Amino acid sequence: MVKVLGEKVYAMEEPGFFRVRETLRGSGYLPLPIEIAADGISIEKLMQSEANVVYVTPSHQFPMGYVYPVGKRMQLLEWAGRNNGFIIEDDYDSEFRYRGRPIPALKGLDTHDSVIYLGTFSKAFTPSLRMGFMVLPKGLLNIYQEKWRHYKSTVPLMSQMAMSDFMSKGHWERHLNRMRVRYRKKQEVLISCLQSELGETVSVIGEQSGLHVVISVNLPVSENWLLEKAKQHGVLVFGLSVHISEKLKHLLKILLGYGGLGEREIVQGIQLLKKAWIESGKGD
Ligand SMILES: Cc1ncc(COP(=O)(O)O)c(C=O)c1O
């Protein structure tokens, strides 16, 4: 994608997906961090920057879990139209929206052909397939076809054909409907357990969709302490600092993934977090 886009100035959400930051950095383009709020990326800050390509996760901002309202999506598209810019829309887990009305993807609202749409089967199906896809605007598709066709897909054709068959027979739609119900239930269990076990110590962010939530932890400890304590009690949770620039590093937020866990494991996990973070005490 970077090859097809050519010389550009990139920006991305801050906090934002560190794998994207590091991949762009590895290609020689360190993206400018643009702050976000509960309604998504700051358009004002984006306009003040030199960027002409921006990476965003509007369906479920990663890592914070915010959902961009339609107004913000229109502003982003206007920005792209006015600046001959491109928006990279990473729609990684939009299949699982539990609350609020559905909002169209940027790609669906785009009239300037300025959105590069990224999708993955890692969340809705399984990450071990290593299957994803990209929908390029026409202009970029032409550039790809003229100059960069020697970059081939690394996903085995057999897997692609199996998925195509799965979809055309209607299994994909049924799978998503089934999983949406299942994940919603898991999330309900997670949130009610967080409330009953950890109460005021935590507050939950980003529960409208997706397969993870973020919790703010109201304790006078470090992220490292929280991660280490959880690990000692056999629970794997993730810190947000890796997705955050220096100035925001003090935010004490932890990402909890629940997609791959059963309801009993979720309950046990939260009970263990209570032991780890509250009952075992600070400083030991
Ligand atoms: C923000 C975001 N985008 C995309 C992906 C999917 O990555 P991949 O398709 O490489 O598994 C993930 C997976 O964790 C993610 O968190």
The ligand as a MOL file (V3000), in Angstrom:
LIG
                    3D

  0  0  0     0  0            999 V3000
M  V30 BEGIN CTAB
M  V30 COUNTS 16 16 0 0 0
M  V30 BEGIN ATOM
M  V30 1 C -6.5870 -2.4590 14.8340 0
M  V30 2 C -6.3810 -3.7920 14.1970 0
M  V30 3 N -6.3630 -3.8710 12.8750 0
M  V30 4 C -6.1920 -5.0470 12.2500 0
M  V30 5 C -6.0320 -6.2080 12.9660 0
M  V30 6 C -5.8900 -7.4970 12.2400 0
M  V30 7 O -4.6020 -7.8400 12.0400 0
M  V30 8 P -4.2770 -9.1560 11.2100 0
M  V30 9 O -5.2010 -9.1710 10.0300 0
M  V30 10 O -2.8420 -8.9590 10.8470 0
M  V30 11 O -4.4860 -10.3050 12.1120 0
M  V30 12 C -6.0190 -6.1790 14.3440 0
M  V30 13 C -5.7990 -7.4190 15.1140 0
M  V30 14 O -5.5270 -7.4320 16.2730 0
M  V30 15 C -6.2000 -4.9360 14.9830 0
M  V30 16 O -6.2060 -4.8510 16.3250 0
M  V30 END ATOM
M  V30 BEGIN BOND
M  V30 1 1 1 2
M  V30 2 1 2 3
M  V30 3 2 2 15
M  V30 4 2 3 4
M  V30 5 1 4 5
M  V30 6 1 5 6
M  V30 7 2 5 12
M  V30 8 1 6 7
M  V30 9 1 7 8
M  V30 10 2 8 9
M  V30 11 1 8 10
M  V30 12 1 8 11
M  V30 13 1 12 13
M  V30 14 1 12 15
M  V30 15 2 13 14
M  V30 16 1 15 16
M  V30 END BOND
M  V30 END CTAB
M  END
